[in-house]
Amino acid sequence: MSTLDGTVVAITGASSGIGEATARLLAGRGAAVVLAARRTDRIDTIAQEIRDAGGHALSCPVDVTRAEDLHRLVGTTVDGFGRLDVLVSNAGIAPISQVADLDTDGWTAMIDVNLRGVLNGIAAALPVFREQGRGHLVTTVSTAGLKITPTMAVYAATKNAVRTLLEGLRQESTDGVLRTTAISPGYVRTNLADSMPDATIRERIRDNMRESALPPEAVARAIAFAVEQPDDVEIGELSIRPTAQG
Ligand code: NDP
């Protein structure tokens, strides 16, 4: 018997990077997973590969900025696997820049995906968690919110808004129904830099990632660690960095 046998997990941002690695790892440990993202070809393929390997997986097209998409994700999960035990709100973008550059479109996009996307997930999942009497909300925030550096201000602000949101939700949830976990990765080798519009910043981040970055599987293992705890144990905050990251 695997550690996550029967656990039902929906994951946003599952088409690449940390979300994809998390879907594969949790499915490998017995969880039934529902992969959500906008690139449907990718989530369809990954879900098929998980099923081909003997796992349980579905895919669901989701744009996290659209509240109705998150309701559809939760509905698909409950229809497909009978319930929703864990929502991993992982979708995120990082069109970072100096604040003085006034990239207001980038700011709006980060607020919409990184913050509103998590709120949309909470609005869809919380009623199901309450009805079931159990549920776990995991979010991918960032060490960018713990050590603030130039060009990361707005990105870090959205991640720290989520951190604050989760702590408030935790304080309101003392009936033992809801567990919340904020995972803060340092550099992880993914395609996140692709969403950075400034070529100089993009190359600097890619250099940093080449120099010292975790494989996405390392973050997936941290998420699994939080999910695998018994219901009365909550891993609230977890930072995970390359050992050599400053
Ligand atoms: P990727 O770019 O590989 O993954 C980002 C994921 O988010 C993709 O699956 C993408 O799917 C999805 N996504 C983006 N916008 C939307 C949207 N509007 N609706 C639904 N899904 C969306 O990067 P990572 O794996 O690195 O990023 C995952 C999370 O980890 C993010 O929240 C990021 O901020 C965080 N993080 C990453 C770090 C790093 O160094 N890589 C460090 C710290 C935190 P699609 O485009 O198909 O919709």
Boltz pocket constraint, residues with backbone or C-beta under 6 A from the ligand:
constraints:
  - pocket:
      binder: B
      contacts: [[A, 12], [A, 13], [A, 14], [A, 15], [A, 16], [A, 17], [A, 18], [A, 19], [A, 36], [A, 37], [A, 38], [A, 39], [A, 40], [A, 62], [A, 63], [A, 64], [A, 65], [A, 89], [A, 90], [A, 91], [A, 92], [A, 93], [A, 94], [A, 113], [A, 140], [A, 141], [A, 142], [A, 143], [A, 184], [A, 185], [A, 186], [A, 187], [A, 188], [A, 189], [A, 190], [A, 191], [A, 192], [A, 193], [A, 216]]
      max_distance: 6.0
